[in-house]
């Protein structure tokens, strides 16, 4: 992903988060991973950026500085929304 910043919020014991992590690894995307399980500040940041605290959650900012939030693991949505 060129010139985009991707932040991945997750819980380590969540099977949906593991599916997301596997997907991101398969795509070869570089992401900033944030475990919210014991981090109240991270939960607050997630809430402020996405309007909720559900995971998995990807937040990325593209070259035009437009922020996109993807909540949950849906391969079709991810394939469509994440740049190559």
ABEGO torsion letter per residue (X at the ends): XBGBBBBBBBBAABAAAAAAAAAAAAAGBBBBBBBAAABAAAAAAAAAAAGBABOBBBBBBBAAGBBBBBBEBBAAAAAAABBX
